[in-house]
Amino acid sequence: MPKISVIIPAYNCAKTINQCLESIFVQTLKDLEVIVVNDGSKDNLDEAIKPWLAKIKYIKQENQGAPTARNNGFAESTGEYVIFLDADIVTKPSMLSKMLRKLEEDPKASFAYSSFMWGWKKFKLWAYDAYKLKQMPYIHTSALIRREHFPGFDPKLKRFQDWDLWLTMLEQGHIGIWVDEVLFRVASSGTMSSWLPSFIYKLPFLKTKSKDKYEKAMEIIKEKHGL
């Protein structure tokens, strides 16, 4: 069975990291390498991590942002497959085994993604569609990726790092495959996950400043990828 590296960028997430790690260590797949990258947290993350130190690789760095934390975690990893989980994610026990099975069944696919819950809202996705991917960021960061096809995250981007990743892979000829199940939940109270579904920015109570940042970030991605 191939090894999977689970990489978790962590910033001020002492309240959520235990639940995330607990869900990883009850996976039906056991050959896992778990790497937590402390991105200059100012809370008591070190204390929260202590009970897990025998089971994980713990890396500390000055605050540089999630993309750099993920890339540094990847540089320390050895798995044939990698997955990037934010510290506010809770996985179902079968998540990794089902994603791995999809990739083994389809050698043409470079990554496997699933539907998920974001707080109270269910995101029921669809089969991989390159046209839709160019229109919207519908695939979450938490997808299982073949190591040799991972191009790295762009450290300059503050938002839509996942969308940029999947678009870059598409341009390199690497496509995804969908697992038609809800396999994880994103706790909306987390601090590291910068992913927000686009519908949030359409809510009337959201501040205009946040909408402006969202729209500016969209333009950056579209310009970078010629969309």
Number of C-alpha atoms within 10 A of each C-alpha: 7 11 15 26 25 24 27 28 26 29 25 19 24 22 17 21 23 19 15 21 23 13 16 24 15 13 17 14 19 14 13 20 17 22 23 25 24 25 22 17 18 13 13 12 20 15 10 16 18 10 11 14 12 9 13 16 16 18 16 15 14 10 14 11 19 27 20 20 28 25 20 19 24 23 10 13 20 13 19 13 23 26 23 21 27 28 28 26 25 23 25 16 17 15 23 24 14 21 21 21 12 19 22 11 9 14 10 13 20 23 28 26 28 25 21 22 18 17 11 10 10 12 16 12 17 15 12 18 12 13 8 10 15 19 10 12 20 19 23 20 19 22 23 28 24 21 19 10 16 18 13 16 19 16 15 10 16 12 20 19 23 22 21 21 18 26 22 19 19 16 11 11 12 17 19 24 22 21 21 15 14 18 21 20 21 22 19 15 12 19 17 19 21 14 18 15 14 12 7 11 18 10 10 8 8 11 10 11 9 11 15 12 13 16 12 13 17 16 13 15 19 15 10 11 13 8 9
